[in-house]
Every structure is written in structure tokens, then in C-alpha cells.
Amino acid sequence: MALPGRPKVRRVSSHDAQLNALNLRSPTVIVPPQYLMAPSDANETAAAMELARHEIEDDATADSSPLTPPTSTVTDKFAFAFDIDGVLIRGGRPIPEAIEAMQVLNGKNDYGIKIPYIFVTNGGGKTEEERCVQLSKQMDIEISPGQFICGHTPMREMAAKYTTVLVIGGEGEKCRQVAEGYGFKDVVTPGDIIKHDPDTTPFRKLTEEEHQNSRKRDFENTTIEAIFVFADSRDWAGDQQIILDLLMSKGGKLGTRSETFDEGPPIFFSHNDIVWSASHDLTRLGMGALRLSLEAMFKAVTGKDLVTTAYGKPQIGTFEFATRLLKQWRKATHGINEPPETVYFVGDTPESDIRGTNEYNKHTDNRWYSILVETGVYQPGTTPKFTPSATVPNVLDAVLHGIERENQRQQKLKFQQELNTTGGKLQEFALLSPSPNTEKSNPLDAAV
């Protein structure tokens, strides 16, 4: 899909996608093979969100849009944002209702409208492009990296501040690849440190593959400026030992010890979820648990409190980034320099999804409406620590709830308009349809 004055979007098969090619700075949509010749109903949203992401990342075009927005079949009034694990996917497989929920958003609903959507997940350890390929295969749907906001996505902005950084977590070298893709110039992994000095972690030895992938370097002349936990650790004992060594070091120099224990580099976590929903019947420990463990150990060893910083949900920065993306999308596709009036956030974790949505809603001009599903972390019948705007059994019910709420809102607005109108027959306005691209907009478009 090519929009006036905007770059053409590449379409790449989800089965043949090469991740090294996807990391190039060109707008891309991941497409199941059956839709390569004839785009599916999901293409318009995927392509437009991808272009909006590139405009946000490019300072030169972040404030620009086509002079005449193209005709769009996607409503601009409201949008959906989804967590992934426990909402759309569980244990690597789609939750049964998730595929139908996506079909409803892409036009198979009683109103015949298409609704924009993005994915906001604390999951990480892979590039947004790789997560996109994975979800496209799982859901059999067209998706673009522009629709993805991972816990570590906002960390790309830190690349201009720190040069040499330690990255923790994930599979193999993937977190290093993520960090380098974000623009970090000198990325160190625990494997590099263990390769330099195997005695660093007495109970962890590198495999042959890990030893080959790890980079040899002189750590006596290396200063670690910051620590980034991009994804869940695969070896808590080894990673925590290395992190603590650096936190207690003199200015990020391995092998040194600070006398005050306040000279080490800062540490950042891509999210703070203590538990998450996987294929196991019970929830599993997440990155938030590692953070708590590190804070407790640092306190026990040094007697001081450890200062840490977390991104992801419920931190407000993630929701601000999502709002900027939706605002740029709406401006480019509908000529309206504001985010959608309502964003329905669907999540399964009260402590991150619901808490973050509710708190952000207090600070934003548009409406963020939290919906809690019962297919993940939240246990049906219990009282969530943070109260959602609505609780439903699954993601399909969440989508239908949001659409019906918008329909009821339309009816109320029409009724109010009729009360305020004297003489003549009231023209029928459709709240759910896209705003017209004309100077005189529908009077309902400005309703809150």
C-alpha cells in the first residue's frame, strides 16, 4: 500500500522472511503466503501503522503528513491495544477466540467497519520485526512491526546517551542484536565476560556455541556505562553475579570494588511483571521477580537500597509512546492531529495492564479504557488489585464489548443532537465510520 507522498511498503512472506533483511530501515508488512497476491482485510491498518512508526522515528518527518489524506475504510474514532501473552497467545498457540477477534476488527462485524489496533507487550528479547513474524504465523494475519510496542522499544532512545552497555536475557545473541539494531554502538553480553574470565560464574560454563558467539575483548580497559535487562534471564545465578559485580564496581570497571557501593552503572529493566502466563497451568516468574531478587541481594551485601528503572507496562512512557503512534497514524490517514478518542486496552494482568491503563487515563486528553480478560494471569472469581473498566471471559468478548460501547455512545450522541435540533429532519451520522477528509467535519467528530 503506497500513500501519497509516502514511501512504498514492502510485503514479505511470513514463511520466507529473513530477519537480517527485516532490520533494514524500510516500511514492511509481514504477510501469510496466501495473501501475497491479494492483500487481506488487515493490510490497510498494518501498512498505515508501519508508516506512522517510521515517521515518528524520523525527526525530519515526524510532524508531516500527506496534504490530502487518502480515503480510508478504517475508523479513526477509536482503537484497540492488546497485550499478547495470556490475551492472544498462550504457550505459543493462539487462544481460540483470538483469531475471530482479529477478523471482527478487520471488518467482519455487524457494522461493517474496520478498527485500528496495535500490540503493547512486555515480552521482549527479540526485535519487533522478529516478534512480528512470529505473531503473523501464529495468528495467520498480516502484521507490521509498526503495530508492535515491546517493553524495550522505548530503550532505543537511550542509545544516544550510553556507548558501552551490558545487555541481559533472551535466547543466544538475540538481545545483542536488538540493542545494536537500536543504535547502541558497543554491546557486551554475559557470555563475553565469562569468556574473558570463566571464574566469574563458578556454576555456569559456556557451551561450545556460546563460546563461539561470545566476543573476546580486554575488560581491563572497558567501562560498562549502563546495564539493560532486555528479556528474562536464562541463567539467574550467572547473570545476577555479573550484574552485582558491576553494580558494586568503581565506575563500571569489572574486577573493581567501590568503597561506597554507589559508583556502579545504572540498571534498566524492560518491564516489571513479577509473573506471566505461559503454557504451564500456573503462572511463571518474570523479569519483575529478577528485579526484586537483585534489589534484595544488593541490600543484603551492601546495606544500601538499589535504584532501578523499569520500562514497559505499567510505566507511563509505554502508553505515551502508543499514543504518539496512534496520533501520527490518525493524522496521516484522516488528517486529524489528535489520537483516537478512545483506546481500548485489553490485558490479562491487573498489576501491569490494568494499572498502567487506568493511571495513564488520568493524565491523557483522550480516553484509555481498560478491559481485563480471564485467559491469562488473572484468576476468574478473584478480586483484581486494580479494577478494570470491564472484565470479560476472552479477547473476542473484549472486542465486542468495545464495539457495542461505541455503538451505544453513538445512539446517545444522536439523541442529544436531536434534542438540540429544531426543525427539519436530523441527518444520519455514523460515529463508527471514518471522519470525512473535508474542512467541514461531521459535528459528531468533535464529541468526547
SVG drawing of the C-alpha trace seen along z (x, -y; Angstrom):
<svg xmlns="http://www.w3.org/2000/svg" viewBox="-39 -25 82 52">
<polyline fill="none" stroke="black" stroke-width="0.4" points="0.0,0.0 1.5,-3.3 0.1,-6.6 0.5,-10.0 3.9,-11.4 4.9,-8.4 7.3,-5.5 6.1,-2.2 5.6,0.6 7.3,3.9 5.3,7.0 7.3,10.0 6.0,13.6 5.9,14.7 7.3,18.1 10.3,16.7 11.1,13.6 14.8,13.2 15.3,11.3 18.5,9.6 16.6,8.1 13.7,7.0 16.0,4.9 16.6,2.6 15.0,-0.9 12.2,-0.4 8.5,0.0 7.5,3.7 4.4,5.7 4.6,9.4 2.2,11.4 1.0,15.0 1.7,16.6 -1.9,16.8 -2.3,13.0 0.8,12.0 -1.0,11.6 -4.2,10.2 -3.9,8.2 -6.2,9.2 -8.6,7.0 -5.8,6.5 -3.4,4.9 -4.6,1.3 -4.1,1.0 -0.8,2.9 0.7,0.8 -0.5,-2.6 0.8,-1.8 4.1,-0.8 4.4,-4.1 3.4,-6.0 6.1,-4.3 8.8,-5.3 7.6,-8.9 7.8,-9.0 11.4,-7.6 12.4,-10.1 12.6,-13.5 12.5,-15.1 9.1,-13.8 7.5,-13.2 5.3,-16.3 4.5,-15.8 1.6,-14.0 0.2,-13.9 -1.5,-17.2 -4.6,-15.2 -5.1,-12.1 -6.1,-9.0 -9.6,-7.6 -9.6,-5.1 -12.0,-2.3 -10.7,-2.2 -12.5,-4.2 -10.5,-6.9 -12.8,-7.3 -11.4,-4.5 -8.7,-1.9 -7.7,1.3 -4.4,2.1 -3.6,5.7 -1.3,7.4 -0.2,10.7 0.7,13.4 -2.5,14.5 -4.7,12.4 -4.0,13.6 -1.4,16.3 -0.8,18.9 2.1,21.3 2.9,20.4 -0.6,21.1 -3.5,18.8 -6.2,18.6 -9.3,20.0 -11.2,16.7 -8.2,14.6 -8.3,15.3 -12.0,14.4 -11.4,11.2 -8.9,10.1 -11.4,10.9 -14.0,8.7 -11.6,5.8 -10.8,6.2 -14.5,5.8 -16.4,9.0 -18.8,7.3 -22.4,6.1 -21.4,2.6 -19.0,3.5 -16.3,1.2 -12.6,1.8 -11.0,0.8 -7.3,0.0 -5.2,1.9 -1.7,2.2 0.1,4.7 1.7,3.5 3.6,6.3 6.1,6.5 7.6,9.5 11.0,8.9 14.4,10.4 13.6,10.2 13.4,7.4 10.0,6.0 10.4,7.5 11.0,11.0 8.0,10.7 6.0,9.6 7.0,12.7 6.2,14.9 2.7,13.5 1.9,13.4 2.5,17.1 0.6,17.8 -2.4,15.8 -2.3,16.2 -2.7,12.5 -0.9,9.6 1.0,7.6 3.7,4.9 6.5,4.1 4.8,0.7 2.0,2.3 4.4,3.6 5.5,1.9 7.7,4.2 8.9,3.5 12.3,2.5 11.1,0.5 11.5,-2.9 15.0,-1.9 16.2,-2.8 16.1,-6.4 19.0,-5.6 21.4,-4.7 22.4,-8.3 23.3,-8.5 25.3,-5.3 28.0,-3.8 29.3,-0.6 26.4,1.3 25.8,4.7 22.6,6.5 21.0,9.3 18.5,12.0 16.9,13.7 18.0,16.5 21.6,16.7 22.7,13.4 19.3,12.0 19.4,9.3 22.7,8.1 21.1,7.9 18.2,5.9 20.5,3.4 22.7,3.0 19.5,2.5 18.5,-0.3 21.8,-2.0 23.9,-1.0 27.5,-1.2 29.3,1.2 27.2,4.1 28.6,6.5 26.9,9.8 27.4,12.0 29.0,14.5 31.7,12.0 32.5,11.6 32.6,15.3 34.7,16.0 37.2,13.4 37.3,14.9 35.5,18.3 35.9,18.0 33.4,15.1 30.5,17.6 31.6,20.7 28.5,22.7 28.0,21.7 30.1,22.8 29.6,21.6 28.5,24.2 30.6,24.5 28.1,22.4 28.0,19.7 31.8,19.6 32.0,19.2 29.3,16.4 30.8,14.5 33.3,11.8 36.8,11.6 37.8,8.3 40.0,6.6 37.8,5.9 40.6,4.3 40.2,1.3 36.4,1.5 33.9,-0.7 30.3,0.5 28.2,-2.7 24.8,-1.1 23.1,2.3 19.9,3.2 17.8,6.2 16.1,6.7 14.4,10.0 14.0,12.7 17.3,14.2 18.1,17.8 20.5,18.1 19.6,16.2 22.6,17.2 25.2,16.3 23.5,13.1 22.9,11.8 26.5,12.4 27.7,10.4 25.2,7.6 26.1,7.4 29.8,7.2 29.1,4.2 26.7,2.5 29.4,2.7 32.2,1.7 34.1,-1.5 32.5,-3.3 31.6,-0.1 35.1,1.5 34.9,5.3 37.2,6.6 37.0,3.4 35.0,2.8 33.6,-0.6 34.1,-1.5 30.7,-3.4 28.8,-1.0 27.3,-3.9 29.7,-4.2 28.3,-1.4 26.4,-1.9 22.6,-2.4 20.4,0.6 17.3,0.6 14.6,3.3 12.3,3.6 9.3,4.4 8.4,5.2 6.0,8.2 6.6,10.5 4.6,13.3 3.3,14.0 1.1,16.6 2.9,19.3 1.8,22.9 2.1,24.1 -1.2,24.3 0.2,21.9 1.9,18.5 5.7,18.4 8.2,15.9 9.1,13.0 11.6,10.1 10.0,8.3 10.9,11.2 14.6,10.9 14.5,7.2 13.2,7.8 15.8,10.5 18.6,8.2 17.4,5.4 17.2,7.8 20.7,9.2 22.2,5.7 20.7,4.6 21.9,7.8 25.5,7.4 25.9,3.6 23.3,2.5 22.1,-0.1 19.0,-0.3 19.4,0.3 17.9,-2.2 16.5,-0.6 14.4,-1.9 11.7,0.1 10.1,-0.5 7.1,1.4 3.7,1.6 2.6,0.1 5.2,-2.6 3.6,-5.7 6.2,-6.0 5.0,-3.0 1.4,-4.4 2.8,-7.8 4.6,-6.1 1.5,-4.2 -0.5,-7.5 2.1,-9.2 1.9,-6.3 -1.9,-6.4 -1.9,-10.2 0.6,-10.0 -1.5,-7.3 -4.7,-9.3 -3.1,-12.5 -1.6,-10.7 -4.7,-8.7 -7.5,-11.0 -5.9,-14.5 -6.7,-14.8 -3.8,-15.8 -5.1,-14.0 -5.1,-10.4 -8.4,-8.4 -11.0,-9.5 -10.9,-6.1 -8.3,-3.4 -9.5,-0.1 -6.6,1.7 -7.1,5.5 -4.9,7.2 -4.7,10.2 -2.5,8.8 -4.1,6.4 -0.8,5.2 0.6,4.1 -2.1,3.9 -5.0,2.6 -2.9,0.5 -1.0,-1.2 -4.1,-1.9 -6.0,-3.3 -3.2,-5.5 -2.4,-6.8 -6.0,-7.6 -5.8,-10.2 -3.1,-12.1 -4.2,-11.9 -6.7,-14.0 -8.2,-11.0 -9.9,-8.1 -8.0,-4.9 -10.4,-2.1 -9.1,1.0 -10.6,4.4 -9.4,7.5 -9.7,11.0 -9.8,14.3 -7.5,16.3 -4.2,15.4 -2.7,14.2 -6.0,13.0 -7.9,15.8 -11.7,15.6 -13.7,15.1 -10.9,13.2 -10.8,9.5 -8.1,7.8 -5.8,5.5 -6.5,2.8 -10.1,2.5 -10.7,2.6 -13.4,0.7 -14.7,4.1 -14.0,7.8 -14.8,10.3 -14.1,14.0 -11.8,13.6 -10.4,11.3 -13.3,11.7 -15.7,10.6 -13.4,7.6 -13.6,6.5 -17.3,7.0 -17.7,5.0 -15.7,2.1 -17.7,2.0 -21.0,2.2 -19.9,-0.5 -19.1,-2.8 -22.5,-2.0 -24.3,-2.9 -22.2,-6.1 -23.4,-6.9 -27.0,-6.5 -26.6,-8.8 -24.9,-11.4 -27.6,-11.2 -30.3,-11.5 -28.6,-14.6 -28.3,-16.1 -32.0,-15.6 -32.8,-17.3 -30.7,-20.3 -32.0,-20.4 -35.1,-22.4 -37.0,-22.0 -36.1,-19.7 -35.1,-16.1 -31.8,-15.3 -29.2,-14.0 -28.0,-10.5 -24.4,-10.5 -22.3,-7.4 -19.9,-7.6 -18.2,-4.4 -17.3,-5.4 -14.1,-7.3 -14.1,-11.1 -14.6,-12.7 -11.4,-14.4 -13.0,-17.8 -12.7,-21.1 -16.2,-20.9 -16.2,-17.8 -19.1,-15.9 -20.3,-17.6 -20.2,-14.3 -16.4,-14.0 -15.6,-16.5 -17.8,-14.8 -16.0,-13.5"/>
</svg>
